[in-house]
Amino acid sequence: MKKLLVLATLLLSGLVFASNDANVVKTESLEVKERLQAIELINVTAEKSEVQEIEPVSETVVEILEEAERVEAEEG
Amino acid sequence: MRDDAPMWGKRIALSILTAVVVTTGVPALAQYPWHAEEALLASAAELPTWFAALERNAVQRREFAACLNDASLCKGAQKSLRVVLVKGANLEREDQIRLVHRYVNRRSYKRDRARRELSSFTDAVETFRNRWMTLFEFAKRGGDCEDYATAKYFLLRQLGIPADDLRIVIIRERRHRAYHAVLAVHQPTGAIWLLESNNVIAKDPHRGYRFVYAVNEKSVWDHSDKTG
């Protein structure tokens, strides 16, 4: 009888732990889903602020930028 | 009517969560929390609109390979993209970043139009105002702030900078009460550069920025809380 009681207690505790774990996983995955959904609906709308030239660039970079601008302006 | 009740309840709850999580809960940090492991939220594949842009970009990049190999096959904006990629390949990493930063910032600004689409999260039609563009779509049509950051991301990836060093970061601008996007670059020195769409490169510290979330081709990070 005592053995049966101990066995039943162990079984019940196991079930309680298992169900708690399942709840944790479910809650966490639901939270992740909701946060992802909230992220998807964020409206990124800030206007581009005035272009500044405060970051110096090397001569080579300037030459490449000029060439890029020139080829894009070409016909075709 | 009764059937709609749970959906409306869910929408209201989501709106409240969005408002609370992404506005009031956003901590102001002195530096972008690159190493905040608790901010890692999910894989990029779990953010459908962003993941779709990544897939489109991969397809368009393969199509662009012909132009990259032979300049005579390039059309329109492809020509300047080719120059940046071919000539930029020989530059030092910092010059590559500055080249891409300047090149992209010269493109024309074009605001996204709101559209109604089926959400894969709710299975309901929602209003989306963001459209993630690929590098090639942006080069052709221009775009708004997240598209500047995305175009820089794709260009720097194509120039060989590892995905682990790049993130598109959405920030909350308190002054304009709007969301804005920058490209964050993790430098080998440990410094983090934030590439703005107005040619500014914000180096540490990043005072005045309120980071909301970040993405790259691998992951999504949620900075709205837990990272402060």
Interface residues (C-beta under 8 A of the other chain):
Chain A: V32 K33 E34 R35 L36 Q37 A38 I39 E40 L41 I42 N43 V44 T45 A46 E47 K48 S49 E50 V51 Q52 E53 I54 E55 V57 S58 T60 V61 I64 L65 E67 A68 E69 V71 E72 E74 G76
Chain B: L14 L17 T18 V21 V22 L41 A42 E46 L47 P48 T49 K75 G76 A77 K79 S80 R82 V83 V84 K87 G88 L91 D95 R98 L99 H101 R102 Y103 N105 R106 Y109 R111 D112 S119 F121 T122 E126 T127 F128 R129 N130 D144 C145 E146 Y148 I170 E173 H176 A178 Y179 H180 A181 E196 S197 N198 N199 V200 I201 V212 Y213 V220 D222 S224
